[in-house]
């Protein structure tokens, strides 16, 4: 009995995805906006200083101030606001003593890191703007700065590059656009590499067998239906349940029994260690291989489970999200450990509200994965969905059926089944899982009843309390599954029970 698996489906609750918010909410913005911030501060102030008509003597100094050095963000800032040489200001001839002092400073050492930065923040004195000769100390300081620019003797290059404020602004804007284009190209390359690992559409040989897809809520009889289909259609059963992949939960996840597995091939059950993470992307790749393997043996693939995200990925495609770097995952897990699901929702609401509105905001795994994807790619899941490749199995090439039992009858089955699980060793499975000391965010611990039974084993609640809570949690999960099946899989033929579903598939 899995809890909902944490990956929004493409075109469904936030997009199908692999496998969410760190403590640095600005990290994604730093990657995307840094160039823009710098460029916005480099515009020349000249036009903003006055709304008055320009006097002839001011035309030359304003035009001479502002061409930024090519290809250098810092130079663009310096060129945009650097003051022009004395002789270019105000139309007043430069005094010999000023020229001598400025010339003496023209040979300032090359490569002074602070020179361009200082120039980027400098402003021409008021006297210079009005056409009055500068005070000698101002000219002296400015002359020293001019001489330090880009190794040009006497500041000649700095003066030559200080011609036009509009050119400086345009250069800074072009630099920002170039940086953004480079970042987008890098992201596209990264996502393209990830997409190369996603399964291609199934072979014609596999599609010709018209694989059967069986979806339904927990305790609805899906496994028994899949086995009956396998025996009638010479098929193999492929798991599409996010918890039944784990080796430690045969009883608590209601996996097919060993006797059932002996009656027909069963694939993708219990093959993942309890400590490992598992994702929609990994399942999709494994399921595509399993379908092809069945087809090569001439057997009809029968994919069965209750994880709607898996079926969405198989029939609608999976967004190519790269794997989450360990450091990002660690930050997101730390956020969850500190503040729980509420902290994840708050972080996602601030940075990707569109995704938050589309995923199950009560599911910590989905919240964590959404934030991880945002941190890893700089893009929200909605944006990544637009890059989803074609699905491995188009729905029109498959036989589809969904079990939709009456809710009260389903709830009664849930309660009876949990009692049977306790009798069959669910407490022993919970004890073995607790001995592994998994983190609270471990995906294997999403098995419904696991946390409740472990709490009982640790003395935090009675067995009756653990049973009651686990049964209620299972009912809540089944209700969410039924809602998903009605809203997201409405095109699939529906059956109230396994017998009706069997007849629908055999007729299709």
N, C-alpha and C positions, 0 to 999 in steps of 0.2 A: 504494500500500500504506500505508494510514494506521496510525499508532499509535492507541491507544484515545483517543477524544475525551473531553475533561474535563468531563462533565456527568452526574451521576447521574440515572437514569431514575425517573419516578414509579412506585412500587410495585415497582421493580427495585432496582438498586444505589444506594439512597439518594435516589431521586426525580429525574425529568427536570428540567432546569433550564437557565438561560441561561449561555452562555459558559463561605476560601480564605485565614496568620493574621498578624495584624499584630504589631508589636513591643510593642503595649500590650494584653496579654491581658485587662486589666480594662475595656477600653472598653465592651464590650457590657454588662457588669455595671453600669458607671457609669450607663448610660442607664436601666436597669431597676430598680436597687436603691437609687439615691441617696436617694429620699424615705423609704424604709423605714429606712435607717441613721439619718437624722436623727430620725425619729419615735421610734425605739426608745430614744433617749437622753433623751426628754423626760418620761418617766414620773415622777410625784411619789414621793418616797422615804418618805412618812409611814408607810404600812402596814408597810414593811420595817424600820422602826427598832426595833420592839419587838413581842414576842408577848404582852405583858401586857395585861390588861383596861384599857380606856380610862377614864381618870378624867374626871369631869364637867368639870373646869376645862380639860381638853385638847380637849374636843369641838369647841368653837368655833374655836380656832386651826387645828386640822387641817382643818376644813371650809372655813375662810376662805381657804385658800391657793391654790386651784388651778384656776380657770377660765381657759383660754387665750384671747387675743384672736382673734376670728373671722378665718378665712381667711389667717392669717399663720403660717408654720411657725416662725419665730423667736419669735413671740408665744406659740405653744403651748408652746415650750420654756420661755420665761420664766414663763408662768403656772403651769406644772406644778410648778416648784420655787421660785418667788419667796416670800420670807418675808412673813407677814401683818403689818399694823400692830401697834404695841405693845398698844393697848387690846384687841385681839382675842386676845391670848395670855394663857394662864394664869389668867384671871379676876381679876387684880390690877389695881386702878385705876391709870391712867397718872399718873405724877407730873407736876406742873405744869412743872417745869423740862425734863422730857423732851418734853412736848408743845410747849413753846416752841421747843426746838431743832429738833424735827421740822418744826414749822410754818415755821420760818425757811428750811428747805431744800426746802419743797414746791414752790417756784417754779423748780426747776432747768430749764435751757434745754430747749425742745422738740426732738425729732428727734435726740437724741444717739444715734448708732448703737450705741455700746457699751453703753447702759443696759440694753436688753432682753437683750443677750447676757450681761452681767454677772448680771442677775437669773436667767437660765437656769441659771447655775452656782452661785448662792448657796445657802446652807444656814442655817437658823435656829440661833442659838447654843444650846448645851446648857441654859443657864439659862432661856431662853424656853420650851423644851419642858417643863421641869419646873415652870413656873408662877412662877418667880422673875423679878422685873423685870429687863429687859436692862440691861447696862452702857450708860452714856450714849454712849460712842463707837460702839457697835454701832448704837444707835438713830439716831445722827446719820448714819452711813454709809447705813443702810437708808432713812432719810427722803430723802436725796438721790436714791437710785435710784428711790424711789416717785414723786418729782416729775417724773422724766424720762420716765415711761411714757406714750406715745401722746399727749402734749400735754395730759394731764388735770391741771388745777391741783390741787396738794396731793396728787397721786397717787390721787385719788378713783377714777378709772377703773381704775387698776391694782388698787386694793383691791377694787373691785366685780367685776373679772374674775378674782379669785383666790379664788373661792368653793369649787370642788369638784374634787378631784384626778381623780375618775373622768371627769368631763366633759372635762377636759383630755386625758386619754388617749384618750377616744373621739373627740375632735376631731382629734387627731393621726392616729389610725388612719383616720378618714374622709378626711383630707387626703391620706394615702398612697394610699388606694383611688382617690380622684379623680384623682391624678396618674397612677396606673397605667392607669386607664380612658382618660384623655386620650392617653397614649402608644399604647395599643392601637388607639384610634380613628385616630390619625395613621398608624400602620403599615397599618391596614386600608385607609385612603384611598389611601396610596401604592401598596399592592399592587393595589387596585382599578383605579387608573389604569394600572398595568402590564398588568393583565388585559385592559383595554380594547384593548390593542394585540395581544393574542393572537388567532389566527384563530378565527372562529366555526365551527361545524360546516359541512361542505361542503354545497353546494346539492343539492337533490333531483336536479337534472339530472346533476350529477357523480356522485352516489351511484348513480344508476340504471345508470351504465356499469360499475359494480362494478370499481373500480380494482384492478390486480394489484400485489401487494407481493412482491418477491423478495429474500430475505435469504440470506446465506451467508458463509463465511469467505473470506479473501483467497485468490486463485488458484484458486477453485472453479469458475470459468466463468460467473459471474453476468452479466457484461456481454454475453457471446455469447447467453446465454439470453434476456436482456431484448430484444436486437435481434431474435431469432427470433420472440418474442412480438409485438413491435411490427409486424413484417411480416405476421404472420398475423391480428392483431386490429385492424389499422389504428390502431396506438397511437403514443404519444410516450413517450420514456424520460426519467425524472426521477431525478437523482442523489440517493442517500442515503448518501454516503461523505464523511466529515469532511475528508479530505485532497484528494479529487478536485475540491473546490470551488476550490482555489488555482490561479491561472494559471500558476505556474512549474513545476508538477510533472506535465506530461502523461505523460512516460516513467516517472518513478519512482513515480508513484501508479497506474500501469496504467490510465490513462484510455482510453476508446474512441478509436480512431484517427480521423483526419479522414475516411477512407473510410467507416468505420462510421457516423459522424455524418451523412454525406451520404445514407445509406440510410433514415434515419428521424430525426425531430426529437429532439434531445438537449438537455435543459434542466438548468440549475444545475451545469454543468461549467465549471471554469476561470474563473469570473466574479469571484473575490475576489482582490484584490492580495495579494502575498506578505507585506507588512508588516501587513496588517489582522488583527484578531481576528475570529473567527467563532464563533457559538454555536448551541446547539440551538434557542433561541428564534428566532433569525434564520432558521435553516434551516426551521423549522416554518412561519413566515409565508411564506417564499418557496415552499415546497413546496405549501402550500394554494393560493396564487395560480397556480402552474404547473398543478396539477390542474384548477382551474377553467378556465384557458386552454385546456387540452387538451379539456375537455368542451365548451366553446363551439365548438370546431372539429369536434366530433363524433368525436374520437379517444379511444381508451381510454388512461387514464393508467397507466403502468407504472413503479412506484417501485422502484429497485434499489440495493442497497448493502450494506456490511458493518458500518455503525455502528448497533448495536442501540439506542442511546439515541434515535436519530432515529425509528426505528419505534415505540419506546415512546411518544414524545411524540405521534406521529401517531395512534396507536390507543388510547392510554390518557390522554392529556392532559398538559399541562405546567404545573407550579406557577408562579404569577405572581410571580416574583422580580424586583424592580426592577433596573435597570442598576447596576453597581458604580461608585461615584464614583471619579474618578481618584486621589484621595489614598489611598483604601483599597487600590486595586489596586497602587499604588506601594509601600505598606508590605508587602503580601503578597509582591510580587515581590522586595522587598529581603530579606525573611525567607528566601525560597527561595534567593536568591543567596548569603546568608551560611551557611545550614545545610543546603541541599538538601531532598530529600523527607523526611528524618528530622525536620527542624525543623518542617515542616508537620504531620507526623503527631503530633508531641509537642504542638503547639499545639491541634490538633483534638481529641486525646485528653483534654486538660484541660478543654475547653469544650463539645464536642459529641461525646461518645463514641458515641452512637447512630448518627450519620451515619458516623463513621469505621468502624464495624463493618459498614456496608452498602455502602460504595463500594469501588472498587479502590484500596487504600491504597498501591499501587506506582505509581500514575499521578499525577505531580505536578499535571497540569492539573485533575484532579478534586479533589485536596486543596486546591489554591489556590481553586478556585471555591466549595468548601464553606465555606472560611474567609471568602471575600469575601461570600457570602450571609449568613453569621452576623454579620459586621461591619455589613453594610448594613441588615439588617432586625432584628437582635437576636434572631432565631429560628433554630433549627436547620432543616436541610432536611426532617427528618421532620415537624416542625410545619407547615412550608410546604406539604408534600404534601397535608395535609388540606384545603387550599383550592384544590386543582386543579380547574379547570373541565372540562366535558365535552370529549372528544377531537374533533378535526375529522372523523376517519374511524373510526367504530366498526368493530371487526374483523369483525363479522357482515355488514357491508355491502361487504366487500372479498373478493378471491380471494387467498389466502395460500399461499406455498410457501417452504420453506427447503431449501437445498442442504446435505447432510450427507455429504460424501465420506469414504471410508476415509482414515485419518490418514496412513498410509505413502504412499499414492498422492498425497495432497495435498502432503506434504513433497517428494516428487520434483518435482512441478510447480513448487513454490516455487523450488527451486534452478535449474531450467531457465529459469524466467521471469526470475530476476535476471541470469543470464548474458545473456539477450536484451536486458534493459534496458541493460546495460553496452555492448552492441553498438549500441544505438539512440541513445545519447547521454546516458545518465544522469550521466556525469561532467561534461558541459557544463552540465547543469541544476544540479548541485551547485555548480559554480564560479560560476554566475550568482547563486545564492542566497547564497553566501558573500560576494559583492561587496556585497550589501545590508547586511551586518553586522547581522543580526537578533539580538535578545537571546536568551539561552538559553531563556527561557520562551515564545518566539514559537510560536504554534500551528502555523504552516506547517512549523516544524522538526521536527514530530512524524512527518513522512514517514519511514518505515523505510528506512534506508540513507543518509539525508541526512547525519547527523552522521558516520557512518562514512566516507563518501566525502569529505566536507570535511576530516576528519582526515587522510586520505590526501593530499589536495591540499596540505595544510599541512606535509606531511613527517612526520607523527606515526605513521604506520603504512604498511605496504606495501599495494598494491592487493589482493594475495591475502588479507591480514589483514582489510582492510575488507570484502571480499566475504564471507569466512567469518563475520564478525560480523553483517553485514547479513542473511545467509541464516538464521543462528541466531535473530536477533531476529524475523524474519518468521515462523519456525516457532513461536516462543513466542507471538507475537500470534495466529496461527491457532489454537493450542491454547486460548487464552483465549476466542476467538470461538466455538469449538465448545462450550465449556462454557456460555457465555451462551445459545447457541441451544438447547442441551438443557434448561437450567434455566429460562430466562426466556421462551422462545417454544415451549414444548412443545406448545401447542395448534395450532401451525401444521403442516400436512401436510409430511412430510419426504420428500426424494428423494435417492438416492445420487449422481445425476448429472443433467446438464442435460436429457438426452433424457427421462428419467422425469419430471422436473419439468415439462417442456413438456406432456406428456400429462396430468398432474394438473391443470394450469391449464385446459387446453382442455376437460376433462370437468366442471369445477366451474361 
